[in-house]
Amino acid sequence: MKSCRLLIITLGLLLSGLGIAAESERQAYDDRYCTTCHGTDGKGNEGVQAPRLAGMEQWYLERQLNNFRAGLRGVHPQDIEGIAMRDMATQLSDDSIADIIAWVASWKYVAAEETIEGNANAGRQLYATCATCHGNDGEGNAALGAPALAGQNDWYLVTQLKNFKAGYRGNLPEDGYGQQMRLMAQTLVDEQRILNVVSYINTLTGDR
């Protein structure tokens, strides 16, 4: 499965690279190739594990793009999708990132569809710890640097919790927020608990 995703990601990168190389001097709009993986409507693409961007907080998107660009994310050899995203982010200038954030902010938010099965009732208790930062209704908390979880692709949340738990993400001391999440992910001792807590997150509506 990962080999298929890697092939798709690689093809996407090649196509994007061809478009970039065609111009010797890139303008800001030339960096708007997010739709290659995240979809023209920004709803995400499970096949390449590209999450929903439409509705994502601008401050969180900026932080993640900067983390990829600075080598704080997407550097672990087992984080295949993260590595692909880092390759894309390293091509971006500060102006390009600002342009992309403003562009993505104009996309219409649509909550992602449910794709996983878990015990939401069991997940409710597990989520109590998550709520400390991410809010009781999954609305997120900018002051704590915690993004909204409600409405995000459930398959993406599952993958990222597994990545944090395995140390594929949040394993660098400079990534303070990532280290916090890695620590919290350890409380989900098995895959079933991860599925349960994400199933509960699926019931939340945030502040929308």
PyMOL CGO cylinders between C-alpha atoms (Angstrom):
from pymol import cmd
from pymol.cgo import CYLINDER

trace = [
    CYLINDER, 0.00, 0.00, 0.00, 2.79, 2.42, 0.92, 0.3, 1, 1, 1, 1, 1, 1,
    CYLINDER, 2.79, 2.42, 0.92, 4.60, 1.64, -2.33, 0.3, 1, 1, 1, 1, 1, 1,
    CYLINDER, 4.60, 1.64, -2.33, 1.47, 2.61, -4.28, 0.3, 1, 1, 1, 1, 1, 1,
    CYLINDER, 1.47, 2.61, -4.28, 1.15, 5.87, -2.36, 0.3, 1, 1, 1, 1, 1, 1,
    CYLINDER, 1.15, 5.87, -2.36, 4.84, 6.58, -2.91, 0.3, 1, 1, 1, 1, 1, 1,
    CYLINDER, 4.84, 6.58, -2.91, 4.43, 6.05, -6.67, 0.3, 1, 1, 1, 1, 1, 1,
    CYLINDER, 4.43, 6.05, -6.67, 1.45, 8.42, -6.79, 0.3, 1, 1, 1, 1, 1, 1,
    CYLINDER, 1.45, 8.42, -6.79, 3.29, 11.03, -4.76, 0.3, 1, 1, 1, 1, 1, 1,
    CYLINDER, 3.29, 11.03, -4.76, 6.39, 10.71, -6.95, 0.3, 1, 1, 1, 1, 1, 1,
    CYLINDER, 6.39, 10.71, -6.95, 4.34, 11.21, -10.12, 0.3, 1, 1, 1, 1, 1, 1,
    CYLINDER, 4.34, 11.21, -10.12, 2.71, 14.27, -8.54, 0.3, 1, 1, 1, 1, 1, 1,
    CYLINDER, 2.71, 14.27, -8.54, 6.12, 15.69, -7.68, 0.3, 1, 1, 1, 1, 1, 1,
    CYLINDER, 6.12, 15.69, -7.68, 7.42, 15.09, -11.20, 0.3, 1, 1, 1, 1, 1, 1,
    CYLINDER, 7.42, 15.09, -11.20, 4.44, 16.82, -12.78, 0.3, 1, 1, 1, 1, 1, 1,
    CYLINDER, 4.44, 16.82, -12.78, 4.74, 19.73, -10.38, 0.3, 1, 1, 1, 1, 1, 1,
    CYLINDER, 4.74, 19.73, -10.38, 8.47, 19.94, -11.03, 0.3, 1, 1, 1, 1, 1, 1,
    CYLINDER, 8.47, 19.94, -11.03, 7.93, 20.17, -14.76, 0.3, 1, 1, 1, 1, 1, 1,
    CYLINDER, 7.93, 20.17, -14.76, 5.55, 23.08, -14.26, 0.3, 1, 1, 1, 1, 1, 1,
    CYLINDER, 5.55, 23.08, -14.26, 7.99, 24.84, -11.97, 0.3, 1, 1, 1, 1, 1, 1,
    CYLINDER, 7.99, 24.84, -11.97, 11.00, 24.38, -14.23, 0.3, 1, 1, 1, 1, 1, 1,
    CYLINDER, 11.00, 24.38, -14.23, 9.14, 25.87, -17.17, 0.3, 1, 1, 1, 1, 1, 1,
    CYLINDER, 9.14, 25.87, -17.17, 9.57, 29.34, -15.68, 0.3, 1, 1, 1, 1, 1, 1,
    CYLINDER, 9.57, 29.34, -15.68, 13.01, 30.73, -14.88, 0.3, 1, 1, 1, 1, 1, 1,
    CYLINDER, 13.01, 30.73, -14.88, 11.49, 33.37, -12.61, 0.3, 1, 1, 1, 1, 1, 1,
    CYLINDER, 11.49, 33.37, -12.61, 8.57, 32.02, -10.60, 0.3, 1, 1, 1, 1, 1, 1,
    CYLINDER, 8.57, 32.02, -10.60, 5.77, 34.27, -9.50, 0.3, 1, 1, 1, 1, 1, 1,
    CYLINDER, 5.77, 34.27, -9.50, 3.75, 33.57, -6.34, 0.3, 1, 1, 1, 1, 1, 1,
    CYLINDER, 3.75, 33.57, -6.34, 0.93, 31.86, -8.22, 0.3, 1, 1, 1, 1, 1, 1,
    CYLINDER, 0.93, 31.86, -8.22, 3.36, 29.31, -9.69, 0.3, 1, 1, 1, 1, 1, 1,
    CYLINDER, 3.36, 29.31, -9.69, 3.67, 27.79, -6.21, 0.3, 1, 1, 1, 1, 1, 1,
    CYLINDER, 3.67, 27.79, -6.21, -0.02, 26.98, -6.02, 0.3, 1, 1, 1, 1, 1, 1,
    CYLINDER, -0.02, 26.98, -6.02, 0.43, 23.30, -6.79, 0.3, 1, 1, 1, 1, 1, 1,
    CYLINDER, 0.43, 23.30, -6.79, -1.18, 22.12, -3.54, 0.3, 1, 1, 1, 1, 1, 1,
    CYLINDER, -1.18, 22.12, -3.54, -4.18, 20.87, -5.53, 0.3, 1, 1, 1, 1, 1, 1,
    CYLINDER, -4.18, 20.87, -5.53, -2.02, 18.15, -7.13, 0.3, 1, 1, 1, 1, 1, 1,
    CYLINDER, -2.02, 18.15, -7.13, -2.33, 16.11, -3.94, 0.3, 1, 1, 1, 1, 1, 1,
    CYLINDER, -2.33, 16.11, -3.94, -4.86, 17.91, -1.74, 0.3, 1, 1, 1, 1, 1, 1,
    CYLINDER, -4.86, 17.91, -1.74, -7.52, 18.19, -4.45, 0.3, 1, 1, 1, 1, 1, 1,
    CYLINDER, -7.52, 18.19, -4.45, -8.91, 21.14, -6.40, 0.3, 1, 1, 1, 1, 1, 1,
    CYLINDER, -8.91, 21.14, -6.40, -11.43, 21.74, -3.60, 0.3, 1, 1, 1, 1, 1, 1,
    CYLINDER, -11.43, 21.74, -3.60, -8.91, 21.21, -0.81, 0.3, 1, 1, 1, 1, 1, 1,
    CYLINDER, -8.91, 21.21, -0.81, -10.88, 18.29, 0.65, 0.3, 1, 1, 1, 1, 1, 1,
    CYLINDER, -10.88, 18.29, 0.65, -7.90, 15.95, 0.83, 0.3, 1, 1, 1, 1, 1, 1,
    CYLINDER, -7.90, 15.95, 0.83, -6.86, 12.74, -0.89, 0.3, 1, 1, 1, 1, 1, 1,
    CYLINDER, -6.86, 12.74, -0.89, -6.60, 9.49, 1.07, 0.3, 1, 1, 1, 1, 1, 1,
    CYLINDER, -6.60, 9.49, 1.07, -4.62, 7.78, -1.70, 0.3, 1, 1, 1, 1, 1, 1,
    CYLINDER, -4.62, 7.78, -1.70, -1.61, 9.99, -1.02, 0.3, 1, 1, 1, 1, 1, 1,
    CYLINDER, -1.61, 9.99, -1.02, -2.52, 10.80, 2.61, 0.3, 1, 1, 1, 1, 1, 1,
    CYLINDER, -2.52, 10.80, 2.61, -2.93, 14.49, 1.78, 0.3, 1, 1, 1, 1, 1, 1,
    CYLINDER, -2.93, 14.49, 1.78, -5.27, 16.06, 4.37, 0.3, 1, 1, 1, 1, 1, 1,
    CYLINDER, -5.27, 16.06, 4.37, -8.09, 18.54, 3.97, 0.3, 1, 1, 1, 1, 1, 1,
    CYLINDER, -8.09, 18.54, 3.97, -6.72, 22.07, 3.75, 0.3, 1, 1, 1, 1, 1, 1,
    CYLINDER, -6.72, 22.07, 3.75, -10.01, 23.90, 3.23, 0.3, 1, 1, 1, 1, 1, 1,
    CYLINDER, -10.01, 23.90, 3.23, -10.92, 25.40, 6.58, 0.3, 1, 1, 1, 1, 1, 1,
    CYLINDER, -10.92, 25.40, 6.58, -7.53, 24.76, 8.16, 0.3, 1, 1, 1, 1, 1, 1,
    CYLINDER, -7.53, 24.76, 8.16, -6.37, 27.57, 10.43, 0.3, 1, 1, 1, 1, 1, 1,
    CYLINDER, -6.37, 27.57, 10.43, -3.96, 29.93, 8.68, 0.3, 1, 1, 1, 1, 1, 1,
    CYLINDER, -3.96, 29.93, 8.68, -1.55, 30.03, 11.63, 0.3, 1, 1, 1, 1, 1, 1,
    CYLINDER, -1.55, 30.03, 11.63, -1.38, 26.24, 11.74, 0.3, 1, 1, 1, 1, 1, 1,
    CYLINDER, -1.38, 26.24, 11.74, -0.85, 25.88, 8.01, 0.3, 1, 1, 1, 1, 1, 1,
    CYLINDER, -0.85, 25.88, 8.01, 1.93, 28.46, 8.16, 0.3, 1, 1, 1, 1, 1, 1,
    CYLINDER, 1.93, 28.46, 8.16, 3.61, 26.64, 11.05, 0.3, 1, 1, 1, 1, 1, 1,
    CYLINDER, 3.61, 26.64, 11.05, 3.53, 23.29, 9.30, 0.3, 1, 1, 1, 1, 1, 1,
    CYLINDER, 3.53, 23.29, 9.30, 4.87, 24.67, 6.01, 0.3, 1, 1, 1, 1, 1, 1,
    CYLINDER, 4.87, 24.67, 6.01, 7.70, 26.33, 7.93, 0.3, 1, 1, 1, 1, 1, 1,
    CYLINDER, 7.70, 26.33, 7.93, 8.35, 23.11, 9.85, 0.3, 1, 1, 1, 1, 1, 1,
    CYLINDER, 8.35, 23.11, 9.85, 8.63, 21.14, 6.61, 0.3, 1, 1, 1, 1, 1, 1,
    CYLINDER, 8.63, 21.14, 6.61, 10.84, 23.80, 5.10, 0.3, 1, 1, 1, 1, 1, 1,
    CYLINDER, 10.84, 23.80, 5.10, 13.10, 23.96, 8.17, 0.3, 1, 1, 1, 1, 1, 1,
    CYLINDER, 13.10, 23.96, 8.17, 13.50, 20.19, 8.41, 0.3, 1, 1, 1, 1, 1, 1,
    CYLINDER, 13.50, 20.19, 8.41, 11.45, 19.82, 11.59, 0.3, 1, 1, 1, 1, 1, 1,
    CYLINDER, 11.45, 19.82, 11.59, 8.93, 17.58, 9.87, 0.3, 1, 1, 1, 1, 1, 1,
    CYLINDER, 8.93, 17.58, 9.87, 9.14, 15.09, 7.02, 0.3, 1, 1, 1, 1, 1, 1,
    CYLINDER, 9.14, 15.09, 7.02, 12.65, 13.89, 7.81, 0.3, 1, 1, 1, 1, 1, 1,
    CYLINDER, 12.65, 13.89, 7.81, 12.06, 10.44, 9.28, 0.3, 1, 1, 1, 1, 1, 1,
    CYLINDER, 12.06, 10.44, 9.28, 12.67, 7.74, 6.63, 0.3, 1, 1, 1, 1, 1, 1,
    CYLINDER, 12.67, 7.74, 6.63, 9.38, 6.02, 7.52, 0.3, 1, 1, 1, 1, 1, 1,
    CYLINDER, 9.38, 6.02, 7.52, 7.33, 9.19, 7.05, 0.3, 1, 1, 1, 1, 1, 1,
    CYLINDER, 7.33, 9.19, 7.05, 6.89, 8.73, 3.31, 0.3, 1, 1, 1, 1, 1, 1,
    CYLINDER, 6.89, 8.73, 3.31, 4.14, 11.32, 2.84, 0.3, 1, 1, 1, 1, 1, 1,
    CYLINDER, 4.14, 11.32, 2.84, 5.95, 13.79, 5.09, 0.3, 1, 1, 1, 1, 1, 1,
    CYLINDER, 5.95, 13.79, 5.09, 9.12, 13.46, 3.03, 0.3, 1, 1, 1, 1, 1, 1,
    CYLINDER, 9.12, 13.46, 3.03, 7.15, 14.20, -0.13, 0.3, 1, 1, 1, 1, 1, 1,
    CYLINDER, 7.15, 14.20, -0.13, 5.59, 17.26, 1.49, 0.3, 1, 1, 1, 1, 1, 1,
    CYLINDER, 5.59, 17.26, 1.49, 8.95, 18.50, 2.69, 0.3, 1, 1, 1, 1, 1, 1,
    CYLINDER, 8.95, 18.50, 2.69, 10.26, 18.35, -0.89, 0.3, 1, 1, 1, 1, 1, 1,
    CYLINDER, 10.26, 18.35, -0.89, 7.40, 20.61, -1.92, 0.3, 1, 1, 1, 1, 1, 1,
    CYLINDER, 7.40, 20.61, -1.92, 7.77, 23.04, 1.00, 0.3, 1, 1, 1, 1, 1, 1,
    CYLINDER, 7.77, 23.04, 1.00, 11.51, 23.57, 0.58, 0.3, 1, 1, 1, 1, 1, 1,
    CYLINDER, 11.51, 23.57, 0.58, 10.80, 25.22, -2.78, 0.3, 1, 1, 1, 1, 1, 1,
    CYLINDER, 10.80, 25.22, -2.78, 8.65, 27.91, -1.16, 0.3, 1, 1, 1, 1, 1, 1,
    CYLINDER, 8.65, 27.91, -1.16, 9.74, 31.42, -0.26, 0.3, 1, 1, 1, 1, 1, 1,
    CYLINDER, 9.74, 31.42, -0.26, 8.20, 33.43, 2.57, 0.3, 1, 1, 1, 1, 1, 1,
    CYLINDER, 8.20, 33.43, 2.57, 6.12, 35.31, 0.01, 0.3, 1, 1, 1, 1, 1, 1,
    CYLINDER, 6.12, 35.31, 0.01, 4.96, 32.05, -1.56, 0.3, 1, 1, 1, 1, 1, 1,
    CYLINDER, 4.96, 32.05, -1.56, 3.86, 30.70, 1.82, 0.3, 1, 1, 1, 1, 1, 1,
    CYLINDER, 3.86, 30.70, 1.82, 1.93, 33.90, 2.55, 0.3, 1, 1, 1, 1, 1, 1,
    CYLINDER, 1.93, 33.90, 2.55, 0.26, 33.69, -0.87, 0.3, 1, 1, 1, 1, 1, 1,
    CYLINDER, 0.26, 33.69, -0.87, -0.69, 30.03, -0.42, 0.3, 1, 1, 1, 1, 1, 1,
    CYLINDER, -0.69, 30.03, -0.42, -2.15, 30.66, 3.03, 0.3, 1, 1, 1, 1, 1, 1,
    CYLINDER, -2.15, 30.66, 3.03, -4.32, 33.49, 1.71, 0.3, 1, 1, 1, 1, 1, 1,
    CYLINDER, -4.32, 33.49, 1.71, -5.37, 31.34, -1.26, 0.3, 1, 1, 1, 1, 1, 1,
    CYLINDER, -5.37, 31.34, -1.26, -6.31, 28.34, 0.89, 0.3, 1, 1, 1, 1, 1, 1,
    CYLINDER, -6.31, 28.34, 0.89, -8.26, 30.61, 3.24, 0.3, 1, 1, 1, 1, 1, 1,
    CYLINDER, -8.26, 30.61, 3.24, -10.63, 31.38, 0.34, 0.3, 1, 1, 1, 1, 1, 1,
    CYLINDER, -10.63, 31.38, 0.34, -11.61, 27.72, -0.08, 0.3, 1, 1, 1, 1, 1, 1,
    CYLINDER, -11.61, 27.72, -0.08, -15.00, 26.65, 1.22, 0.3, 1, 1, 1, 1, 1, 1,
    CYLINDER, -15.00, 26.65, 1.22, -14.89, 24.48, 4.32, 0.3, 1, 1, 1, 1, 1, 1,
    CYLINDER, -14.89, 24.48, 4.32, -16.67, 21.13, 4.06, 0.3, 1, 1, 1, 1, 1, 1,
    CYLINDER, -16.67, 21.13, 4.06, -16.32, 18.60, 6.86, 0.3, 1, 1, 1, 1, 1, 1,
    CYLINDER, -16.32, 18.60, 6.86, -14.63, 15.39, 5.75, 0.3, 1, 1, 1, 1, 1, 1,
    CYLINDER, -14.63, 15.39, 5.75, -16.60, 12.18, 5.35, 0.3, 1, 1, 1, 1, 1, 1,
    CYLINDER, -16.60, 12.18, 5.35, -16.27, 9.39, 7.91, 0.3, 1, 1, 1, 1, 1, 1,
    CYLINDER, -16.27, 9.39, 7.91, -14.21, 6.45, 6.67, 0.3, 1, 1, 1, 1, 1, 1,
    CYLINDER, -14.21, 6.45, 6.67, -13.17, 4.53, 9.80, 0.3, 1, 1, 1, 1, 1, 1,
    CYLINDER, -13.17, 4.53, 9.80, -14.97, 2.34, 12.30, 0.3, 1, 1, 1, 1, 1, 1,
    CYLINDER, -14.97, 2.34, 12.30, -14.36, 2.56, 16.01, 0.3, 1, 1, 1, 1, 1, 1,
    CYLINDER, -14.36, 2.56, 16.01, -16.14, 2.81, 19.33, 0.3, 1, 1, 1, 1, 1, 1,
    CYLINDER, -16.14, 2.81, 19.33, -16.97, 6.49, 19.76, 0.3, 1, 1, 1, 1, 1, 1,
    CYLINDER, -16.97, 6.49, 19.76, -18.30, 5.92, 23.28, 0.3, 1, 1, 1, 1, 1, 1,
    CYLINDER, -18.30, 5.92, 23.28, -14.97, 4.43, 24.33, 0.3, 1, 1, 1, 1, 1, 1,
    CYLINDER, -14.97, 4.43, 24.33, -13.20, 7.22, 22.48, 0.3, 1, 1, 1, 1, 1, 1,
    CYLINDER, -13.20, 7.22, 22.48, -15.04, 9.89, 24.48, 0.3, 1, 1, 1, 1, 1, 1,
    CYLINDER, -15.04, 9.89, 24.48, -13.06, 9.09, 27.62, 0.3, 1, 1, 1, 1, 1, 1,
    CYLINDER, -13.06, 9.09, 27.62, -9.79, 8.95, 25.70, 0.3, 1, 1, 1, 1, 1, 1,
    CYLINDER, -9.79, 8.95, 25.70, -10.51, 12.34, 24.15, 0.3, 1, 1, 1, 1, 1, 1,
    CYLINDER, -10.51, 12.34, 24.15, -10.72, 14.01, 27.56, 0.3, 1, 1, 1, 1, 1, 1,
    CYLINDER, -10.72, 14.01, 27.56, -6.93, 14.40, 27.51, 0.3, 1, 1, 1, 1, 1, 1,
    CYLINDER, -6.93, 14.40, 27.51, -6.98, 15.78, 23.93, 0.3, 1, 1, 1, 1, 1, 1,
    CYLINDER, -6.98, 15.78, 23.93, -9.65, 18.32, 24.90, 0.3, 1, 1, 1, 1, 1, 1,
    CYLINDER, -9.65, 18.32, 24.90, -7.20, 20.06, 27.20, 0.3, 1, 1, 1, 1, 1, 1,
    CYLINDER, -7.20, 20.06, 27.20, -5.56, 21.62, 24.14, 0.3, 1, 1, 1, 1, 1, 1,
    CYLINDER, -5.56, 21.62, 24.14, -7.86, 20.92, 21.19, 0.3, 1, 1, 1, 1, 1, 1,
    CYLINDER, -7.86, 20.92, 21.19, -11.10, 21.93, 22.91, 0.3, 1, 1, 1, 1, 1, 1,
    CYLINDER, -11.10, 21.93, 22.91, -14.14, 20.02, 24.12, 0.3, 1, 1, 1, 1, 1, 1,
    CYLINDER, -14.14, 20.02, 24.12, -15.71, 20.18, 20.67, 0.3, 1, 1, 1, 1, 1, 1,
    CYLINDER, -15.71, 20.18, 20.67, -12.48, 19.76, 18.70, 0.3, 1, 1, 1, 1, 1, 1,
    CYLINDER, -12.48, 19.76, 18.70, -12.46, 23.46, 17.81, 0.3, 1, 1, 1, 1, 1, 1,
    CYLINDER, -12.46, 23.46, 17.81, -8.76, 23.95, 18.46, 0.3, 1, 1, 1, 1, 1, 1,
    CYLINDER, -8.76, 23.95, 18.46, -6.96, 26.62, 20.47, 0.3, 1, 1, 1, 1, 1, 1,
    CYLINDER, -6.96, 26.62, 20.47, -4.63, 29.08, 18.75, 0.3, 1, 1, 1, 1, 1, 1,
    CYLINDER, -4.63, 29.08, 18.75, -3.19, 30.29, 22.07, 0.3, 1, 1, 1, 1, 1, 1,
    CYLINDER, -3.19, 30.29, 22.07, -1.98, 26.75, 22.78, 0.3, 1, 1, 1, 1, 1, 1,
    CYLINDER, -1.98, 26.75, 22.78, -0.94, 26.09, 19.19, 0.3, 1, 1, 1, 1, 1, 1,
    CYLINDER, -0.94, 26.09, 19.19, -3.48, 23.26, 18.93, 0.3, 1, 1, 1, 1, 1, 1,
    CYLINDER, -3.48, 23.26, 18.93, -5.35, 23.01, 15.61, 0.3, 1, 1, 1, 1, 1, 1,
    CYLINDER, -5.35, 23.01, 15.61, -9.01, 22.10, 15.18, 0.3, 1, 1, 1, 1, 1, 1,
    CYLINDER, -9.01, 22.10, 15.18, -9.61, 18.37, 14.85, 0.3, 1, 1, 1, 1, 1, 1,
    CYLINDER, -9.61, 18.37, 14.85, -13.33, 18.38, 14.10, 0.3, 1, 1, 1, 1, 1, 1,
    CYLINDER, -13.33, 18.38, 14.10, -14.03, 17.96, 10.40, 0.3, 1, 1, 1, 1, 1, 1,
    CYLINDER, -14.03, 17.96, 10.40, -10.54, 16.78, 9.47, 0.3, 1, 1, 1, 1, 1, 1,
    CYLINDER, -10.54, 16.78, 9.47, -10.08, 13.55, 7.48, 0.3, 1, 1, 1, 1, 1, 1,
    CYLINDER, -10.08, 13.55, 7.48, -10.30, 10.72, 9.99, 0.3, 1, 1, 1, 1, 1, 1,
    CYLINDER, -10.30, 10.72, 9.99, -7.82, 8.56, 8.06, 0.3, 1, 1, 1, 1, 1, 1,
    CYLINDER, -7.82, 8.56, 8.06, -5.31, 11.42, 8.28, 0.3, 1, 1, 1, 1, 1, 1,
    CYLINDER, -5.31, 11.42, 8.28, -5.79, 11.76, 12.04, 0.3, 1, 1, 1, 1, 1, 1,
    CYLINDER, -5.79, 11.76, 12.04, -5.25, 8.02, 12.44, 0.3, 1, 1, 1, 1, 1, 1,
    CYLINDER, -5.25, 8.02, 12.44, -2.05, 8.12, 10.36, 0.3, 1, 1, 1, 1, 1, 1,
    CYLINDER, -2.05, 8.12, 10.36, -0.66, 11.11, 12.23, 0.3, 1, 1, 1, 1, 1, 1,
    CYLINDER, -0.66, 11.11, 12.23, -1.39, 9.64, 15.66, 0.3, 1, 1, 1, 1, 1, 1,
    CYLINDER, -1.39, 9.64, 15.66, 0.44, 6.50, 14.56, 0.3, 1, 1, 1, 1, 1, 1,
    CYLINDER, 0.44, 6.50, 14.56, 3.32, 8.64, 13.28, 0.3, 1, 1, 1, 1, 1, 1,
    CYLINDER, 3.32, 8.64, 13.28, 3.58, 10.51, 16.57, 0.3, 1, 1, 1, 1, 1, 1,
    CYLINDER, 3.58, 10.51, 16.57, 3.38, 7.29, 18.55, 0.3, 1, 1, 1, 1, 1, 1,
    CYLINDER, 3.38, 7.29, 18.55, 6.09, 5.61, 16.45, 0.3, 1, 1, 1, 1, 1, 1,
    CYLINDER, 6.09, 5.61, 16.45, 8.35, 8.68, 16.56, 0.3, 1, 1, 1, 1, 1, 1,
    CYLINDER, 8.35, 8.68, 16.56, 8.08, 9.37, 12.83, 0.3, 1, 1, 1, 1, 1, 1,
    CYLINDER, 8.08, 9.37, 12.83, 6.82, 12.83, 13.76, 0.3, 1, 1, 1, 1, 1, 1,
    CYLINDER, 6.82, 12.83, 13.76, 7.61, 15.03, 16.76, 0.3, 1, 1, 1, 1, 1, 1,
    CYLINDER, 7.61, 15.03, 16.76, 10.97, 13.39, 17.44, 0.3, 1, 1, 1, 1, 1, 1,
    CYLINDER, 10.97, 13.39, 17.44, 13.13, 16.52, 17.15, 0.3, 1, 1, 1, 1, 1, 1,
    CYLINDER, 13.13, 16.52, 17.15, 13.82, 18.71, 20.21, 0.3, 1, 1, 1, 1, 1, 1,
    CYLINDER, 13.82, 18.71, 20.21, 13.26, 21.88, 18.18, 0.3, 1, 1, 1, 1, 1, 1,
    CYLINDER, 13.26, 21.88, 18.18, 9.69, 20.78, 17.42, 0.3, 1, 1, 1, 1, 1, 1,
    CYLINDER, 9.69, 20.78, 17.42, 8.11, 21.64, 20.76, 0.3, 1, 1, 1, 1, 1, 1,
    CYLINDER, 8.11, 21.64, 20.76, 4.50, 21.20, 19.67, 0.3, 1, 1, 1, 1, 1, 1,
    CYLINDER, 4.50, 21.20, 19.67, 5.34, 17.92, 17.95, 0.3, 1, 1, 1, 1, 1, 1,
    CYLINDER, 5.34, 17.92, 17.95, 7.08, 16.60, 21.04, 0.3, 1, 1, 1, 1, 1, 1,
    CYLINDER, 7.08, 16.60, 21.04, 3.99, 17.36, 23.12, 0.3, 1, 1, 1, 1, 1, 1,
    CYLINDER, 3.99, 17.36, 23.12, 1.82, 15.43, 20.67, 0.3, 1, 1, 1, 1, 1, 1,
    CYLINDER, 1.82, 15.43, 20.67, 4.26, 12.54, 20.58, 0.3, 1, 1, 1, 1, 1, 1,
    CYLINDER, 4.26, 12.54, 20.58, 4.04, 12.29, 24.36, 0.3, 1, 1, 1, 1, 1, 1,
    CYLINDER, 4.04, 12.29, 24.36, 0.23, 12.38, 24.31, 0.3, 1, 1, 1, 1, 1, 1,
    CYLINDER, 0.23, 12.38, 24.31, 0.07, 9.75, 21.56, 0.3, 1, 1, 1, 1, 1, 1,
    CYLINDER, 0.07, 9.75, 21.56, 1.82, 7.26, 23.83, 0.3, 1, 1, 1, 1, 1, 1,
    CYLINDER, 1.82, 7.26, 23.83, -1.35, 7.09, 25.93, 0.3, 1, 1, 1, 1, 1, 1,
    CYLINDER, -1.35, 7.09, 25.93, -3.10, 5.40, 22.99, 0.3, 1, 1, 1, 1, 1, 1,
    CYLINDER, -3.10, 5.40, 22.99, -1.53, 2.03, 23.63, 0.3, 1, 1, 1, 1, 1, 1,
    CYLINDER, -1.53, 2.03, 23.63, -2.93, 0.21, 20.61, 0.3, 1, 1, 1, 1, 1, 1,
    CYLINDER, -2.93, 0.21, 20.61, -4.54, 0.80, 17.21, 0.3, 1, 1, 1, 1, 1, 1,
    CYLINDER, -4.54, 0.80, 17.21, -8.04, 0.17, 18.52, 0.3, 1, 1, 1, 1, 1, 1,
    CYLINDER, -8.04, 0.17, 18.52, -7.74, 3.07, 20.93, 0.3, 1, 1, 1, 1, 1, 1,
    CYLINDER, -7.74, 3.07, 20.93, -6.55, 5.30, 18.12, 0.3, 1, 1, 1, 1, 1, 1,
    CYLINDER, -6.55, 5.30, 18.12, -9.59, 4.29, 16.06, 0.3, 1, 1, 1, 1, 1, 1,
    CYLINDER, -9.59, 4.29, 16.06, -11.88, 4.86, 19.04, 0.3, 1, 1, 1, 1, 1, 1,
    CYLINDER, -11.88, 4.86, 19.04, -10.66, 8.37, 19.82, 0.3, 1, 1, 1, 1, 1, 1,
    CYLINDER, -10.66, 8.37, 19.82, -10.79, 9.40, 16.15, 0.3, 1, 1, 1, 1, 1, 1,
    CYLINDER, -10.79, 9.40, 16.15, -14.29, 7.94, 15.88, 0.3, 1, 1, 1, 1, 1, 1,
    CYLINDER, -14.29, 7.94, 15.88, -15.30, 10.19, 18.75, 0.3, 1, 1, 1, 1, 1, 1,
    CYLINDER, -15.30, 10.19, 18.75, -13.65, 13.17, 17.04, 0.3, 1, 1, 1, 1, 1, 1,
    CYLINDER, -13.65, 13.17, 17.04, -15.89, 12.39, 14.07, 0.3, 1, 1, 1, 1, 1, 1,
    CYLINDER, -15.89, 12.39, 14.07, -18.90, 13.24, 16.26, 0.3, 1, 1, 1, 1, 1, 1,
    CYLINDER, -18.90, 13.24, 16.26, -17.58, 16.73, 17.06, 0.3, 1, 1, 1, 1, 1, 1,
    CYLINDER, -17.58, 16.73, 17.06, -18.53, 19.82, 15.09, 0.3, 1, 1, 1, 1, 1, 1,
    CYLINDER, -18.53, 19.82, 15.09, -16.00, 22.37, 16.34, 0.3, 1, 1, 1, 1, 1, 1,
    CYLINDER, -16.00, 22.37, 16.34, -17.28, 25.93, 16.51, 0.3, 1, 1, 1, 1, 1, 1,
    CYLINDER, -17.28, 25.93, 16.51, -18.69, 25.99, 12.98, 0.3, 1, 1, 1, 1, 1, 1,
]
cmd.load_cgo(trace, "trace")
